[in-house]
Amino acid sequence: MTPRLSVSYGAKYARYDYLSSRALFSPRAGVTLTPVADDSLRIRATVARRAVAPGAEQFVPPPNGLSLPPERTFSSLSRQGFIAERLDHAELAAEREWPGGLVTGARVFRQTVDDQALTLFGAATSGTVGAGLGHYYVASAGDFDARGWGASVSRTIPGRVRASIDYTNAQVVWVRPSPDAEALGHAAVALPDRGGRLHDVTTSVESTMPVTQTRVFVIYKINSRFADTGGSAGRAGARFDLQINQSLPFMRFSGGEWEMLLALRSLFRDDLLDASIYDELLAVRSPKRVAGGVTVRF
């Protein structure tokens, strides 16, 4: 709009034939303001409504990172069939850049989620597919409201390293219990309690080795409320995503750029931004995955 004010808006439309309400519409809008012309301080306000189909991660390529063909099959534990998760998210954030490539940020947010998705690995009951076949189950964990705040620090050394650390503190109130509590109880899944405080620390490092042109990307997530099987409604835990790309300059021919890839991860979700704070936490017994191969860019 002006050099100090920008407005962004857009929407995503998706259709899944296995949902009772097949059409999913997800609008988003944001405003970014630079209060002082000669200062790097930026204030950003964002509102978004997001509808996510259970199992959508098998069909939709991630916004960034490694994209693979569908790896698993899934089915519903709910008597109601597949139910889409619906998220309303509002956030106010401020960010400032300091000398030396250091960036600090703070934010406050609120989330309202209906039919929070729960993903269950390693469960096998009578008449279902065994866990060893790469099959998982989806269900609704109920509805919740969350209010919280966060702080972040990042630094970039051009051509070498970009590192960031983000802390999130949220107060959660579950306003509707899971409609699939009985089925989840048979699978020994401990659902979240009526409320509580959540703490999350997410660190990422992206680096390029100057001589070998090896790229390393790491995300490490620590949270106090990972769901599990058993009596506990939430426990502290950690998950990670590691990707290593090694350039192969001796194979550059026909205009192609060749790289060797190695990836190891226990994170289930790819999209950690603007998502429900419980999306990753309610991926119960998320398995470790290993991928390797060669990528070619033409």
C-alpha positions in Angstrom: 0.0 0.0 0.0 2.9 2.4 1.0 6.6 1.8 1.6 5.7 1.4 5.3 2.5 -0.6 5.0 1.8 -3.8 3.2 -1.3 -6.0 3.0 -1.4 -9.7 2.0 -4.4 -11.9 1.5 -5.2 -15.2 -0.2 -7.1 -18.4 0.2 -6.7 -22.1 -0.5 -9.4 -24.4 -1.8 -9.3 -28.2 -1.4 -11.7 -31.0 -2.1 -11.5 -34.5 -0.6 -14.0 -37.1 -1.7 -13.7 -39.1 1.5 -15.0 -36.2 3.7 -18.7 -35.7 4.4 -18.1 -32.0 3.7 -15.9 -32.4 0.7 -15.0 -28.7 0.0 -12.5 -27.1 2.4 -11.8 -23.3 2.1 -8.9 -21.7 4.0 -8.7 -17.9 3.8 -5.8 -15.8 5.3 -5.0 -12.1 5.6 -2.2 -10.1 7.1 -1.0 -6.5 7.6 2.7 -5.5 8.1 3.5 -2.0 9.4 6.9 -0.3 9.7 6.2 2.4 12.3 9.5 4.3 11.8 10.9 4.8 8.3 14.6 4.5 9.2 14.1 1.6 11.6 13.9 -2.2 11.0 11.1 -2.7 13.5 8.1 -4.4 11.8 4.7 -5.1 13.4 2.5 -7.8 11.8 -1.1 -8.8 12.4 -2.4 -12.0 10.9 -5.8 -13.7 10.9 -6.5 -17.1 9.2 -9.1 -19.8 9.1 -7.7 -23.2 8.1 -9.5 -26.5 7.3 -7.3 -29.6 7.1 -8.5 -33.1 6.0 -7.2 -36.0 8.1 -4.6 -37.8 6.1 -4.0 -34.8 3.8 -0.3 -35.1 4.4 -0.3 -38.2 2.1 -1.5 -36.2 -0.9 -0.4 -32.6 -0.6 3.4 -31.8 -1.1 4.9 -30.0 1.9 5.5 -26.2 1.6 9.2 -26.8 1.9 11.6 -29.6 2.4 11.5 -33.1 1.1 8.5 -34.2 -1.0 7.9 -38.0 -1.4 5.1 -40.1 -3.0 2.5 -41.3 -0.5 4.2 -43.6 2.0 1.3 -44.9 4.1 -2.4 -45.8 4.2 -4.8 -44.5 6.9 -8.3 -45.1 8.1 -10.6 -43.6 10.7 -11.3 -44.7 14.2 -14.4 -42.6 14.4 -17.9 -43.8 13.9 -18.6 -40.5 12.2 -15.9 -41.2 9.5 -13.4 -38.7 8.5 -13.8 -35.2 10.0 -11.8 -32.2 8.9 -9.9 -30.1 11.5 -10.9 -26.4 11.5 -8.6 -23.8 13.0 -9.1 -20.1 13.6 -5.8 -18.3 14.3 -5.2 -14.6 15.2 -1.7 -13.3 15.9 0.1 -10.0 16.6 3.8 -10.0 16.2 6.8 -7.6 16.3 10.2 -8.2 14.8 13.4 -6.1 14.8 16.8 -6.6 13.1 20.0 -5.7 15.0 23.6 -5.2 13.8 25.4 -8.4 13.0 22.4 -10.2 11.4 20.6 -10.7 14.7 16.8 -10.7 14.6 14.5 -10.8 17.7 10.8 -11.2 17.7 7.8 -11.5 20.0 4.2 -12.4 19.4 0.8 -13.1 21.1 -1.8 -15.3 19.5 -5.1 -17.1 20.0 -6.3 -20.3 18.5 -9.7 -21.9 18.4 -9.8 -25.5 17.0 -12.7 -27.7 16.3 -12.1 -31.5 15.9 -8.4 -31.4 16.6 -6.8 -34.2 14.5 -5.2 -37.1 16.3 -2.9 -39.5 14.4 -2.2 -42.9 15.9 0.6 -45.2 14.9 1.4 -48.7 16.0 -2.2 -49.7 16.8 -3.7 -53.0 15.5 -7.1 -54.2 16.6 -9.3 -57.0 15.4 -10.2 -56.6 11.7 -7.7 -53.7 11.1 -4.5 -53.5 9.2 -1.4 -54.3 11.2 1.0 -51.6 12.3 3.9 -53.1 10.4 2.3 -52.3 7.0 2.8 -48.5 7.3 -0.9 -47.9 8.3 -2.1 -45.3 10.8 -5.4 -44.2 12.2 -7.0 -40.8 12.5 -9.6 -39.5 15.0 -10.9 -36.3 16.6 -9.4 -35.2 20.0 -12.1 -32.7 20.6 -12.2 -28.8 20.6 -9.9 -26.4 22.4 -9.1 -22.7 22.9 -5.6 -21.5 23.4 -4.0 -18.2 24.2 -0.3 -17.7 24.3 2.8 -15.8 23.6 6.2 -16.5 22.0 9.7 -15.1 21.6 12.3 -15.8 19.0 15.9 -15.1 18.2 17.6 -15.8 14.9 20.9 -14.9 13.3 22.2 -15.2 9.7 25.8 -15.3 8.6 25.5 -14.8 4.8 26.7 -17.9 2.9 27.4 -19.9 6.0 24.8 -20.4 8.8 21.2 -19.4 9.6 20.1 -20.4 13.1 16.9 -19.7 15.1 15.3 -20.6 18.4 11.6 -20.0 19.1 9.9 -20.4 22.5 6.1 -20.7 22.8 4.0 -20.6 26.0 0.3 -21.3 25.8 -2.6 -21.8 28.1 -5.0 -24.4 26.7 -8.7 -25.1 27.6 -10.4 -28.1 26.1 -14.0 -27.1 25.6 -15.4 -30.3 24.1 -14.2 -33.9 24.8 -13.2 -36.2 22.1 -16.2 -37.8 20.3 -13.9 -40.8 19.7 -12.9 -41.2 23.3 -14.2 -44.8 23.5 -12.3 -46.0 20.5 -9.1 -44.2 21.6 -9.5 -45.7 25.0 -9.5 -49.2 23.5 -6.2 -48.2 21.9 -4.8 -47.0 25.3 -4.4 -43.4 24.0 -4.2 -40.8 26.8 -6.2 -37.8 25.6 -5.4 -34.3 26.8 -6.9 -33.2 30.1 -9.3 -30.3 30.5 -6.7 -27.7 30.4 -3.1 -26.8 31.2 0.0 -24.9 30.2 2.1 -25.9 27.2 5.8 -25.1 26.7 7.6 -25.5 23.4 11.1 -24.8 22.2 11.9 -25.2 18.5 15.4 -24.8 17.1 16.5 -24.8 13.5 20.0 -24.6 11.9 20.7 -24.4 8.2 24.4 -24.4 7.1 26.4 -24.7 4.0 30.0 -26.0 4.1 32.1 -23.6 2.0 34.5 -26.2 0.4 32.4 -29.3 -0.1 29.1 -27.5 -0.7 27.4 -29.8 1.8 24.0 -28.4 3.0 22.8 -29.4 6.5 19.3 -28.5 7.8 18.1 -29.5 11.3 14.9 -28.9 13.2 14.7 -29.9 16.9 11.5 -29.6 18.7 11.0 -30.0 22.5 7.5 -29.8 24.0 5.9 -30.5 27.4 2.7 -32.1 26.0 3.4 -34.9 23.6 0.5 -37.4 23.7 1.3 -41.0 24.4 -0.3 -44.3 25.2 -0.8 -45.1 28.9 -2.1 -43.1 31.8 -0.4 -39.8 31.2 -2.3 -37.1 29.3 0.9 -35.3 28.2 4.6 -35.8 28.6 7.8 -33.9 27.8 9.5 -35.1 24.7 11.5 -34.2 21.6 11.4 -34.7 17.8 13.7 -33.8 15.0 14.2 -33.5 11.3 17.7 -33.8 9.8 18.5 -33.3 6.0 21.9 -33.5 4.4 22.4 -32.5 0.7 25.8 -33.2 -0.9 26.5 -31.5 -4.2 28.0 -33.8 -6.9 29.8 -31.4 -9.3 31.5 -34.2 -11.2 28.0 -35.4 -12.4 27.0 -32.0 -13.9 26.1 -32.6 -17.5 23.1 -31.9 -19.8 22.3 -28.9 -17.7 21.4 -30.9 -14.6 22.5 -30.3 -11.0 23.0 -33.5 -9.1 22.8 -33.9 -5.3 23.0 -36.8 -2.9 20.3 -36.7 -0.2 20.1 -38.2 3.3 17.1 -37.5 5.5 16.3 -38.7 9.0 13.2 -37.5 10.9 10.8 -38.3 13.7 8.6 -35.2 13.1 5.4 -36.1 11.5 4.1 -32.8 10.3 5.9 -30.6 7.7 4.0 -27.4 8.2 4.8 -26.0 11.7 3.8 -22.4 10.9 0.2 -21.2 11.3 -0.8 -24.7 12.3 -2.6 -25.9 15.4 -0.3 -26.1 18.4 -1.5 -29.7 18.9 -1.0 -31.0 15.4 2.4 -32.5 16.0 1.8 -33.3 19.7 -1.1 -35.6 18.9 0.8 -37.7 16.4 1.0 -40.6 18.8 4.1 -42.8 18.5 5.3 -41.1 15.3 7.9 -43.4 13.8 11.4 -42.4 12.6 11.8 -42.2 8.9 14.9 -42.5 6.8 15.2 -41.4 3.1 18.2 -41.5 0.8 18.9 -41.0 -2.9 19.9 -38.6 -5.6 18.0 -35.5 -6.6 18.4 -33.9 -10.0 17.5 -30.3 -10.9 17.3 -29.3 -14.6 
